[in-house]
């Protein structure tokens, strides 16, 4: 604990006396909370932080505002990414009397007065 206390003494302070945590150190602290068996409270205590500060930094990491280092023992939940089917987007044409539905190389030109349900039906059929 002495080494961390000495290290914390080097963290700059703002005019109000509070520590001015550099983003790299915030990221390190957040990463330590992701190590299996660690708790936010234990990590906060180690760095002499108020535990309620750490969830704010974790939120920053989820928003991409902090880049976390990879530490031994970190545990992440596996993520699966599903590819979405392309959605037909009506393309505006120069003439207001027609409507083009384009998916890939296929174009279907409809009368601009076609009911929305019919347009949706055609777009769904084209997407399959």
C-alpha positions in Angstrom: 0.0 0.0 0.0 3.0 2.3 0.6 4.0 2.3 -3.1 0.5 3.3 -4.2 0.4 6.1 -1.5 3.7 7.4 -2.8 2.4 7.2 -6.4 -0.8 9.0 -5.5 1.2 11.9 -4.0 2.5 12.5 -7.6 -1.1 12.9 -9.0 -1.6 16.6 -9.6 -4.2 18.5 -7.7 -6.6 21.2 -8.8 -7.0 24.6 -7.2 -9.7 23.2 -4.9 -7.3 20.5 -3.6 -9.0 17.6 -5.4 -6.8 15.2 -7.5 -6.8 15.8 -11.2 -6.8 12.2 -12.4 -5.2 11.8 -15.9 -7.4 9.8 -18.3 -4.7 7.0 -18.5 -4.9 6.5 -14.7 -8.7 6.6 -14.7 -8.7 3.9 -17.4 -6.2 1.8 -15.4 -8.5 2.0 -12.3 -11.5 1.0 -14.3 -9.6 -1.9 -15.9 -8.7 -3.1 -12.4 -12.4 -3.3 -11.5 -12.8 -5.8 -14.4 -10.3 -8.3 -13.0 -12.1 -11.4 -11.8 -12.5 -11.3 -8.0 -12.0 -7.5 -7.7 -14.6 -5.1 -6.4 -15.1 -1.5 -7.1 -14.9 -0.8 -3.4 -11.6 -2.6 -3.0 -10.0 -0.8 -6.1 -11.3 2.6 -4.9 -9.9 2.0 -1.4 -6.5 1.0 -3.0 -6.4 4.4 -4.8 -7.9 6.4 -2.0 -11.0 7.2 -4.0 -14.6 7.6 -3.0 -16.2 4.4 -4.4 -19.0 6.4 -6.1 -16.4 8.0 -8.4 -15.5 4.7 -10.2 -18.9 4.0 -11.8 -18.7 7.5 -13.4 -15.4 6.5 -15.0 -16.8 3.1 -16.0 -19.6 4.9 -17.8 -17.0 7.0 -19.6 -15.2 3.8 -20.7 -18.5 2.4 -22.1 -19.0 5.6 -24.0 -15.5 5.3 -25.5 -14.1 8.3 -23.6 -11.5 6.1 -21.9 -9.4 3.4 -23.5 -8.8 0.6 -21.1 -5.5 -1.3 -20.9 -5.6 -5.1 -21.0 -4.6 -6.4 -17.6 -4.0 -10.0 -16.5 -7.2 -11.5 -15.1 -9.6 -9.2 -16.8 -12.9 -10.9 -17.7 -15.3 -9.8 -20.4 -18.6 -11.1 -21.5 -18.5 -12.5 -25.0 -20.3 -10.5 -27.6 -22.1 -11.7 -30.7 -22.8 -9.3 -33.5 -25.8 -10.0 -35.7 -25.7 -8.8 -39.3 -28.9 -6.9 -40.1 -30.7 -7.4 -43.4 -30.5 -4.3 -45.6 -33.5 -2.1 -45.5 -35.0 -0.8 -48.7 -34.7 3.0 -48.8 -36.9 4.9 -51.2 -34.8 7.1 -53.4 -36.2 10.5 -54.4 -36.5 11.0 -58.1 -36.6 14.1 -60.2 -40.2 13.5 -61.0 -42.8 13.6 -58.2 -45.1 11.1 -60.1 -42.9 8.0 -59.4 -41.2 6.4 -56.5 -38.1 4.1 -56.9 -37.4 1.3 -54.5 -33.8 0.2 -55.0 -32.1 -2.8 -53.3 -28.8 -3.8 -54.7 -29.1 -4.0 -58.6 -32.9 -4.2 -58.5 -35.0 -1.1 -59.0 -38.8 -1.1 -58.8 -40.5 2.1 -60.0 -43.9 2.7 -58.5 -46.5 5.4 -59.0 -46.1 8.0 -56.3 -49.8 7.4 -55.3 -49.1 3.8 -54.4 -50.4 3.0 -50.9 -47.7 2.7 -48.2 -48.7 -0.8 -47.4 -48.1 -1.9 -51.0 -44.7 -0.1 -51.1 -43.7 -1.9 -47.8 -44.9 -5.2 -49.2 -42.7 -4.8 -52.3 -39.7 -3.7 -50.2 -40.0 -6.8 -48.0 -40.3 -9.1 -51.0 -37.1 -7.5 -52.5 -35.2 -7.9 -49.3 -35.6 -11.6 -49.1 
